[in-house]
Amino acid sequence: MATFIDRKTVEKIAREYAELVKKEMNIEKVYLYGSYAKGNYTSESDIDIAVIM
């Protein structure tokens, strides 16, 4: 059974992830895309993050 995560929590996790990775790599941008970015996510959705270096 999948655990449901609301969009606000996903955005917080993405920001924290970006800050952590920035310490190790030269990152220009981090984007949240897919169903969470569009707002049509379900309990089965994954979290799509693009990292631009």
N, C-alpha and C positions, 0 to 999 in steps of 0.2 A: 504494500500500500504506500503510495506517494504522500509526502508531507507537503501541505499547501503553504506557500510563502507569499505574502501580499507584496504588491509593487513597491511600497515605501521601504520595506525591509530589503528587497532585492536591490534597490538603488543604493541603500546604505552599504550593503555588502560589496557592491561594485565599486563604490568610492573607496572603501577600506582596502579592497584588493588592489586598486590602482595605486594608492599611496604606498602599499607594501612593495609592489613591483617596481615603482619609480625609484626606490632606494637601490635597486640592483641593476636597472636597465635605463637607457635613455628613451623615455616614452613621450611622444607628443600628445596623443589623445587616447581616450578610452571611451568606447561607445557601447551602450546597451541597445540591442536590436532584437527583432523577433517578436514573439507574442507578448512578452512583458513590456516592451517598448510601445507596442500598439495598443495594449490594454485588453487584449482578448485571450489572456492566459487561462489555463485550467490547472487543476491539481496534478496533471500529468506533464505539464510544460517544463522544459529545461530552461536554463538561463543562458542567453546568447550574449557574449561580450567580445568586441573586436578591439584589439590593441594596435595602435599605429605607432611605429618606431621611426 
